[in-house]
Amino acid sequence: MGFTPLDGIIMGTRCGSIDPAVVTYIMEKEGYTPAEMDEYMNKKCGFLGLSGISSDSRDIEAAAEKGDKRAILTTDVIAYQIQKFIGAYTAAMNGLDAIVWTAGMGENNPNLRYRVCSELSYFGIEIDEEVNAKAHHQPDIVKLSTDNSKVQVYLIPTNEELMIASDTENIVSKL
């Protein structure tokens, strides 16, 4: 399908899903040109705008651990948004067999994985807290759910270099 649940979530510096009326409201209120609005929505919103710290989730997690209120709010928002998308897709697909965590935050943020999955316990998700806490910055697929979990949860590391090489090979071979 090409769409991942995180496409509508605030990430980095982009604003995420918003009511389109917000765009014109901000433009009128701040006197932004279309180019300035583009710069604002794509470079100054998202994690950076919400936290006031950074567009990097690692910086925000570190600040949240030190008690920074805006960083804590940002981590709460991202966990909530992921939960919301999982719930929506579960309804749309009429069930849920597995959750796969991958890429930067999915692979390297055990706190986020735990927060999201523990809030989805009504689906029968049970996370092995010890395995989850240790699973980051590693090359192998890791089952994060317990054997009693009704929904399987996995960490699957990305291999972006391999995908780029594979895509490049496919393009070149068609030339």
Secondary structure, 3 states (H helix, E strand, C coil): CCCCHHHHCCECCECCCCCCHHHHHHHHHHCCCHHHHHHHHHHCCHHHHHHCCCCCHHHHHHHHHCCCHHHHHHHHHHHHHHHHHHHHHHHHHCCCCEEEECHHHHHHCHHHHHHHHHCCHHHCCCECHHHHHHCCCCCCCEECECCCCCCEEEECCCCHHHHHHHHHHHHHHCC
